[in-house]
Amino acid sequence: MTVDIRVRSVKPLRNTFAHIAQRFGDKPASRYQEGTYNLQAEVNYHYKPLWDPDGQLYDQRRTAVVMADWYAPKDPRQYYYGSYTIARARQQEAADRQMEMAEQRRLIADLPQAERDLLVRALLPLRHYEWGANTNMSQIAAYGWGTAITQAAAMAMMDRLGMAQHLSRIGLMLDGNTGSSLAQAKRQWMDDAAWQPLRRQTENTFVLRDWFETLVAQALVADALVYPLLLDRFEQHLAARCGHGLATVLDFPLRWQAESSRWVDSVLRTCAAESDQNRRLIAGWADKWQAAYGDALAPLAELAMGAGPGAAGLRQVGDELRARLARLKVID
């Protein structure tokens, strides 16, 4: 008995989805392209929003930034739901290993009492800053235009909850899982004079109507100042006195910020290059919010590192932000 196996090739009638072929032609597309491009609802809204009677349910006019194609500011990470969840799962596993090592070796719990108290006062309240960032990214995801923007904002929205939980785990290491440090950190956020300027600016961003200004204020300016100042430089300041144990548990947030900055930079560079009007608008927002957050962070820099080192660190991160804006050609 013989078996004759024949191979036949079947030519597909089309190589990709129709909405992707409209943009890139009928050729095989990446998963990111299939899950991103030409998905923004543009017609058949059925009703006008009662809370915004002058606008549509989805409306490009919700920002003063004008783009011929809102899919131009793409995500260089190529994140769509599948690739995002896979990447975050791997990163979470690595972060869990770091946290477990820090807990087993008591890298945080055995810090001197003065340094542990300082962490509760100068670091843990940032979990509420992260909640504010989650709220702001929710606004961008809800009111932004184009899936290239809104899906990346939705992912960042969930990331910020993860950052808040990460900081909470550090607090539980400090208090032996009693939660007392988290309650104290909330009191610091609500009542401590040093935290009120940052809290005020966080709440000021909640009432912005232009979602792109929210993106500039939160994802560009605030994060570019808060992360390098109150995580990176603060850790280096403590390391000079009690070693690099804190670096183990702050590695994940700093790596996340570096990754997120790639998306933010891509969006700003593309939108600023679209027109001089866009560039001036973005530059004006950056100047406004850098001045606001610079003043707000001054007392926290002093609280975390002392008057001299704190002021110097704040100047450095401010200069780094200006250099970043220049690289993006937002400012000259």
Sequence and secondary structure as in RCSB ss.txt:
>XXXX:A:sequence
MTVDIRVRSVKPLRNTFAHIAQRFGDKPASRYQEGTYNLQAEVNYHYKPLWDPDGQLYDQRRTAVVMADWYAPKD
PRQYYYGSYTIARARQQEAADRQMEMAEQRRLIADLPQAERDLLVRALLPLRHYEWGANTNMSQIAAYGWGTAIT
QAAAMAMMDRLGMAQHLSRIGLMLDGNTGSSLAQAKRQWMDDAAWQPLRRQTENTFVLRDWFETLVAQALVADAL
VYPLLLDRFEQHLAARCGHGLATVLDFPLRWQAESSRWVDSVLRTCAAESDQNRRLIAGWADKWQAAYGDALAPL
AELAMGAGPGAAGLRQVGDELRARLARLKVID
>XXXX:A:secstr
            S SS HHHHHHH SS   HHHHTTTT S  S   S  TT TTS SS GGGSS   S TTSS  
TT   HHHHHHHHHHHHHHHHHHHHHHHHTTTTTTS HHHHHHHHHHTTTHHHHHHHHHHHHHHHHHH  SHHHH
HHHHHHHHHHHHHHHHHHHHHHHHHTSSSHHHHHHHHHHHH TTTHHHHHHHHHHHT S HHHHHIIIIIIIHHH
HIIIIIIIHHHHHHHHH SHHHHHHHHHHHHHHHHHHHHHHHHHHHHHH HHHHHHHHHHHHHHHHHHHHHHHHH
HHHHH HHHHHHHHHHHHHHHHHHHHHTTS  
